[in-house]
Each structure stands twice: as C-alpha cells, then as structure tokens.
Amino acid sequence: MSQPIRKVPLTHGAQWLIRAINLGTRNPRAIFGAALLLIAVLYLLLYLFTMPLRIGGNAISMDSFVTTLVVAVLAAVLVLPVLLGGLMHVIREAENGRPVRARDLFAPVRLHKAVPLALLGLVQIALALICGSLLLWATGLDFWSQYQDMVRGAITGRITSAPTAEQPALVVLVQLIYYYLSTAVVLVSVPLIMFSGLGISDAVKRSFGASLWNLGSYLFAAMLFMFGVMVCGLLVSAAALLLMPLGAAISPVLGQLLVMVLFALYGMTVLVVMCGACYFAWRDVFAHNDDAPTAPSTLAPPGHLEA
C-alpha cells in the first residue's frame, strides 16, 4: 500500500532546513565524511572522463571536445542521484542512532537501488530537453545565432549587442518551472526509492504530486536554502581572499591548500544541508511516524538552531 501524501504547513520548509543545519551532532564523522567522499568521487569521475581533452591538447577537434564534455556530464548526471541516495542513507542511519560510516555512501549498490536511482538522471535530462524546447520556442530561432555571435565576439574582443528574446517573461517562467521540478521531483524521488521501496515510475509520479500539493513549503525551503547558499558563498569567498595571501606568505602551495580546504568544507556543508532537508521533507510528507529517530535524541528541537 502506497504512503499517502501529507499536506504540511508553510513553516515546515524552514524546519527542514533548521534540522538539516543541526545534522552532524549525532555522527559528524560519518555524515560529513560521506559528503567529502561524494565530492571526491564526482571529481574523480569528471577527471577520468575528461582525460582525453588533456591528452589530446590543442590537437583535439571541436566535435571531439563537445562529445567528451557531453559524455562526462552524462556520467555525472547518472551517478549523482546514486551518491545522493547514499548520503541520505548515512543521514537516516545516523538520525536513528544506528552505526554508520562514511563508506556507507555506496549503500545503494549493496541494497540494489543504484539502477533506479541512476535512472533519475535520465528524468532530469528529459526535463532539460523539454525546457530547452520551450526556451527555443520562447526566444525565437534568431536568438541562439545572435547569442553565438555575442560569445564569439567576447572571445575575439569584438563588442556585439546582447540578443533579446521574443517572449522574455515566458523564458523566465520556463526556467523557474524547470529548476523547481528538476530539484523538487528528482531530489524527493531519491528517498522514495531508497526508503519507501518505490520504483522509478511511482517515485517520480508521487514526488511530482507532492511538489504540487506542498508547493508553498517546498518553495519556502528552496528560497531559504538558496539565500543561505549565496550569503555563505560570499562569506567563504571573502575568507578565501584573506587566507590566500596569509598562506602564501609562508608558501604559495599553503595558500592554495587553505583555499581548497575552505571550499571543500563549504561544499560538504551545502551537500549535507540539501540532502538533510530532502530527507526531512520526505519524512514529513510521505514516511510513517515510525521512521522518526528510535534512540534518545540529542538533536535540538525543531525551530532551534545550534552553532
């Protein structure tokens, strides 16, 4: 029997983020270690798939360059939902007080959930193709040729006028709908496949229904998340500008290393908060009450933000 879709108040969007920010008080080594491992796997994947570009150098043709990039992006899009499912698995196990380690990021493979999770990448590609078709219709055929001329002009130092879309309001609307659906549907489908035992088709259908039924709370959480990411990104960038010369005063390598560590910590935190918010959204909207933590909670109550 499928789990019902609950209608949750608007304020739950903020509660999901607050709970996600407080993640790590249970098992920070496992949760943030899994997030760091996720970043490392994606980096390694992109490094391997783009290796022909480094080997070929300037001799590689434009067609080969584009093909290699498309294959690398496709591989990342297929692998990312599997890794996100693994990170949510680590978060869920830590939340329920069960022993878990960073390498449990690969639990979807062991639990035979990797294939349906990877198929979510195809769903995202399909949404992107639909969005691209709508944008092509909204901007007009001349827009893209003018855009390419503008890019070539920027590369060669020639100043060209920016292209204008035939229906700019429709362009903005299509982009907003795409970004909302590609995040709300795909990300919430991950725990539906991992924890609710649904197949790819049922997970996408139910997550799409939930994205409409809980439009207010989803949008509220998304806006708060994006605002926090932008503010923290500005602070991290400012800190990087301070760390670089301080480290470079000792060694140029040390300055670069400090900046890399800073941005890695920032990326880990963004991943944990994003996956944690999606996990709590799934638990509130779909899961039964028995999915709540079984061990005595050491987390802050909902609405309370810890350092």
VENKA-V547338 format. One record per backbone hydrogen bond with DSSP energy under -1.0 kcal/mol. CO is the residue of the C=O (numbers start at 1). NH is the residue of the N-H. If there is no record, write none. Layout:
co={CO/CO}
nh={NH/NH}
//
This chain:
co={9/10/11/12/13/14/15/16/17/18/20/22/27/28/29/30/31/32/33/34/35/36/37/38/39/40/41/42/43/44/45/46/50/51/52/53/56/57/61/62/63/64/65/66/67/68/69/70/71/72/73/74/75/76/79/80/81/82/83/84/85/86/87/88/89/90/91/92/93/94/101/102/103/104/106/106/107/108/108/109/113/114/115/117/118/119/120/121/122/123/124/125/126/127/128/129/130/131/132/133/134/135/136/138/142/143/144/145/146/147/148/149/150/151/152/153/153/167/168/169/170/171/172/173/174/175/176/177/178/179/180/181/183/184/185/188/189/190/191/191/192/199/200/201/202/203/204/205/206/207/208/209/210/212/214/215/216/217/218/219/220/221/222/223/224/225/226/227/228/229/230/231/232/233/234/235/236/237/238/239/240/242/243/244/245/247/247/251/252/253/254/255/256/257/258/259/260/261/262/263/264/265/266/267/268/269/270/271/272/273/274/275/276/277/278/279/280/281/282/282/285/288/289/301}
nh={12/13/15/16/17/18/19/20/21/22/23/25/31/32/33/34/35/36/37/38/39/40/41/42/43/44/45/46/47/48/49/50/53/55/56/57/59/60/65/66/67/68/69/70/71/72/73/74/75/76/77/78/79/80/83/84/85/86/87/88/89/90/91/92/93/94/95/96/98/97/104/105/106/107/109/110/111/113/114/112/117/118/119/120/121/123/124/125/126/127/128/129/130/131/132/133/134/135/136/137/138/139/140/167/146/147/148/149/150/151/152/153/154/155/156/157/158/171/172/173/174/175/176/177/178/179/180/181/182/183/184/185/187/188/189/192/193/194/195/196/198/203/204/205/206/207/208/209/210/211/212/213/214/215/218/219/220/221/222/223/224/225/226/227/228/229/230/231/232/233/234/235/236/237/238/239/240/241/242/243/244/246/247/248/249/250/251/255/256/257/258/259/260/261/262/263/264/265/266/267/268/269/270/271/272/273/274/275/276/277/278/279/280/281/282/283/284/285/286/287/6/291/292/304}
//
